[in-house]
């Protein structure tokens, strides 16, 4: 099992909010000013499966390339992933604490 985290592999996760926040990053050219590669993950914000993703369209309208600079996930996918990661981290802390107490 690896113990590397994002810091170890020199990856910064920058929560910027929704798609409208990305517009400010693009307008101010912050993504390119950083001089680092980046990739944007966003929820689709679709109301139904048949509806096109308004998030995807906004990112395309900003001139970003799908699957090169961004990817849009099914609604709530990212929130679920981060919740599971957080719960896993909490569980690991508890298990380590319990293991230390039994030594």
N, C-alpha and C positions, 0 to 999 in steps of 0.2 A: 504494500500500500504506500502510495506517495504522500509526502507531507508538504509538498510545495503548494504555495498559494499564489494569488495573482501578483503580489509584490515580488516573490521569488522569480517569476518569469517576466517581470517588468511590464505588467499590464495594469493600466489604471481603469477602473470602472467609475464613470462619471454619471451619476443619475441627473438627468436634465429635465425630467418631467415628460409631458406629452409632446406630440408632434409640433404643436405651436411653439414650444420652446426651441425646437430644432431650427425653426425659421430664424430666430435671433442669432443662433450660432452661425448659420449660413450667411445671413445678412452682414454680420460683423466679421465674417471670414475667420472666425475663431478656430474652426477645425483645421484649416490650412495653416494658420498662424502658429499653431502648436508644433508644426513640422514633424508630426508623428502619424503613423498609419492609424486609421480609426474605422470602426464599424458600428452602425446604429441598429439596435434591436428595438422594435416597437410592437405593441399590440395592434391588431387590425381595426379595432373600434367598429366592427361590423355589427349591425343590428340583426341581420339574418344571414344565412349561408349564401343566399342568392345575391345579396347586395355586394357591390364592389367595395373594397376597403377604402374609406375616406383617408385613412392614414397613409396608405400606399400612394394614393393619388397626390396628396400634399407633398410627400417626399419626392415623387417624380417631378412635380411642378417646381420644386426647388432646384432641380437639375441633378439630383442624386441618382446613382445607378443602382437598380435593384440587384441584389446578390453580389454586388461589388462594394457598395458603400452602405447598404442597408438591407435588412430583412424584416418582413412583417409577419408576426405570428398570429395564430388564432387568439381570439379574445381571452384574456386572463392567463394565457400560458406563461408569460414572464412572471406574473405575480405568483403563480403556483410554483414555478421553479425556485424563485428566491425564498418563498416561504419554506419549501422543503429543504433548501440549503441551510436556512437559519435553524430550522428544527433539528436537522442533522448535527449542526454545530453545537446546539444546546445539549443534545443527547450525548455527544462525545465528551463534553465538559463534565456532565454528570457521571458518565462511566469512568472517566479518569479520576474524578474525585472519589468515587466509590472504591476504585482499585487502590488508590493511595491510602484510604482509610483502613483497608483490610491488610495492608502490608505490615 
